[in-house]
Amino acid sequence: MRRQVAVIGAGVAGLVAARSLADEGLDVEVFEKSRGFGGRAATRRTKRLQFDHGAQYFTARSPRFQDALAPLFERGLVEAWSPRIVRLASDGTRGPAPDSDRFVGVPGMSSLGRALAGDLPVARSVQVEQLHRERNGEWTLLTAEGDRTDPFEAVIVTCPAPQAADLLDSASRGLAAVCRSAVMLPCWAVMVAFESPLEFDFDAAFVTDGMLAWVSREASKPGRSARPECWTLQGSPEWSAARLEDEPGRVARALLGRFFELGRVPPRDPVHLDAHRWRYARSAEPRTVATAVDADARIAIAGDWTVGDRLEGAWQSGIEAAESVASQFGGG
Ligand SMILES: Cc1cc2nc3c(=O)[nH]c(=O)nc-3n(C[C@H](O)[C@H](O)[C@H](O)COP(=O)(O)OP(=O)(O)OC[C@H]3O[C@@H](n4cnc5c(N)ncnc54)[C@H](O)[C@@H]3O)c2cc1C
């Protein structure tokens, strides 16, 4: 069957783009290499434990984003998060953290992706390896499994910049160059759980330290269970980059040790300790890219890194990509 638009990536940008196009009456299909929805707005679950190991929370500063979130608030899938939040210096001293309205998915950040996906056609566990232009100008996608998709009139690529660049090298040199000019920094995220609560006077902290950048207590977010007590710790971009190829257990032990030091509590044994490596976590220099569409190729790019480095930017970029696709080549 011939579909109009292929969207690569089922993170917030891709799902929002696909949803907007579907609402405009276009025929879309989303391709996602992992098993889940939501990309970096992710939740890791085990039988007893749950961690938001990617995006911690999001802001909703634009009225348009606020309007879009309203139905999710009504369904209880998004709620405000008001943690006791501090700034933690590398000598352990606490200071005030920036004031902001913060929101989270409920019961986990991944609720957002699942809600956005809804009934959209999403082919999961399908990694797109190449975009192939047919003689009539349409695109087919070649997958890592060696399959070739049906043809599409247009493609929206929403992967993190370096992965998007690899896909676009042979399809749109201009957009590939835009992607290559963006640098994305890694982050080691540690998921640690304790049988009983830690006695901290904060729930979350921006950490100004060579090793740690952020810590937060999962149970301070709405809809999470309090026992065992789960924390997410993020390594700083520099520290994470220097240990990118380290073994996860070693990374987890190092960041946990630093957490105890900075929190000024005696170390104790966790009931769970693991680490996840985000190779492309955030933009090094948040900015808005000048060009996000190649009208001749009928390809658009979207993703947080095209308009900053945050989830709200991912949402905005998805909307904008859908608008350009709908206006420039929708209905082709
Ligand atoms: C540790 C961490 C903490 C963060 N904290 C915050 C925060 O507190 N607040 C905030 O606003 N933002 C935060 N962010 C950033 C936020 O998660 C992102 O801005 C947002 O989720 C990006 O959405 P996206 O759709 O642009 O990209 P992604 O979520 O990365 O989606 C891209 C999708 O494309 C898929 N993909 C990639 N290549 C292919 C391929 N070849 N074929 C098929 N699929 C492919 C990926 O699997 C992924 O699902 C954080 C991110 C990380 C990693």
The ligand as a MOL file (V3000), in Angstrom:
LIG
                    3D

  0  0  0     0  0            999 V3000
M  V30 BEGIN CTAB
M  V30 COUNTS 53 58 0 0 0
M  V30 BEGIN ATOM
M  V30 1 C 19.2350 11.6680 30.6700 0
M  V30 2 C 18.3350 12.6940 30.0210 0
M  V30 3 C 17.7080 13.6540 30.8040 0
M  V30 4 C 16.8640 14.5880 30.2180 0
M  V30 5 N 16.2110 15.4900 31.0190 0
M  V30 6 C 15.3250 16.3440 30.4700 0
M  V30 7 C 14.5570 17.2070 31.2900 0
M  V30 8 O 14.6510 17.1630 32.5160 0
M  V30 9 N 13.6990 18.0690 30.6770 0
M  V30 10 C 13.5250 18.1030 29.3240 0
M  V30 11 O 12.7030 18.8800 28.8250 0
M  V30 12 N 14.2420 17.2790 28.5260 0
M  V30 13 C 15.1240 16.4070 29.0710 0
M  V30 14 N 15.8280 15.5580 28.2690 0
M  V30 15 C 15.6930 15.7000 26.8280 0
M  V30 16 C 14.3940 15.0470 26.3200 0
M  V30 17 O 14.3790 13.6960 26.6790 0
M  V30 18 C 14.3960 15.2010 24.8170 0
M  V30 19 O 14.4180 16.5940 24.5110 0
M  V30 20 C 13.1820 14.6150 24.0980 0
M  V30 21 O 12.7160 13.4420 24.7050 0
M  V30 22 C 13.6540 14.3560 22.6610 0
M  V30 23 O 12.5970 13.8550 21.8670 0
M  V30 24 P 12.8800 13.5920 20.3400 0
M  V30 25 O 11.6340 13.0220 19.7580 0
M  V30 26 O 13.4630 14.7970 19.7080 0
M  V30 27 O 14.0580 12.5140 20.2880 0
M  V30 28 P 14.1230 10.9710 20.8770 0
M  V30 29 O 13.2900 10.9230 22.0770 0
M  V30 30 O 15.5410 10.6870 20.9380 0
M  V30 31 O 13.3890 10.1740 19.7210 0
M  V30 32 C 14.0650 9.7240 18.5840 0
M  V30 33 C 13.6330 8.2890 18.3240 0
M  V30 34 O 14.2190 7.8470 17.1050 0
M  V30 35 C 14.5410 6.4850 17.2400 0
M  V30 36 N 15.5400 6.1830 16.2100 0
M  V30 37 C 16.8250 6.6410 16.1330 0
M  V30 38 N 17.4180 6.1660 15.0190 0
M  V30 39 C 16.4870 5.3950 14.3780 0
M  V30 40 C 16.4970 4.6390 13.1770 0
M  V30 41 N 17.5930 4.5770 12.3930 0
M  V30 42 N 15.3680 3.9630 12.8150 0
M  V30 43 C 14.2510 4.0150 13.6100 0
M  V30 44 N 14.1940 4.7190 14.7670 0
M  V30 45 C 15.2870 5.4070 15.1360 0
M  V30 46 C 15.0640 6.3800 18.6670 0
M  V30 47 O 15.0080 5.0540 19.1470 0
M  V30 48 C 14.1040 7.3300 19.4000 0
M  V30 49 O 12.9860 6.6260 19.9210 0
M  V30 50 C 16.6580 14.5900 28.8240 0
M  V30 51 C 17.2760 13.6160 28.0380 0
M  V30 52 C 18.1040 12.6690 28.6310 0
M  V30 53 C 18.7310 11.6010 27.7760 0
M  V30 END ATOM
M  V30 BEGIN BOND
M  V30 1 1 1 2
M  V30 2 1 2 3
M  V30 3 2 2 52
M  V30 4 2 3 4
M  V30 5 1 4 5
M  V30 6 1 4 50
M  V30 7 2 5 6
M  V30 8 1 6 7
M  V30 9 1 6 13
M  V30 10 2 7 8
M  V30 11 1 7 9
M  V30 12 1 9 10
M  V30 13 2 10 11
M  V30 14 1 10 12
M  V30 15 2 12 13
M  V30 16 1 13 14
M  V30 17 1 14 15
M  V30 18 1 14 50
M  V30 19 1 15 16
M  V30 20 1 16 17
M  V30 21 1 16 18
M  V30 22 1 18 19
M  V30 23 1 18 20
M  V30 24 1 20 21
M  V30 25 1 20 22
M  V30 26 1 22 23
M  V30 27 1 23 24
M  V30 28 2 24 25
M  V30 29 1 24 26
M  V30 30 1 24 27
M  V30 31 1 27 28
M  V30 32 2 28 29
M  V30 33 1 28 30
M  V30 34 1 28 31
M  V30 35 1 31 32
M  V30 36 1 32 33
M  V30 37 1 33 34
M  V30 38 1 33 48
M  V30 39 1 34 35
M  V30 40 1 35 36
M  V30 41 1 35 46
M  V30 42 1 36 37
M  V30 43 1 36 45
M  V30 44 2 37 38
M  V30 45 1 38 39
M  V30 46 1 39 40
M  V30 47 2 39 45
M  V30 48 1 40 41
M  V30 49 2 40 42
M  V30 50 1 42 43
M  V30 51 2 43 44
M  V30 52 1 44 45
M  V30 53 1 46 47
M  V30 54 1 46 48
M  V30 55 1 48 49
M  V30 56 2 50 51
M  V30 57 1 51 52
M  V30 58 1 52 53
M  V30 END BOND
M  V30 END CTAB
M  END
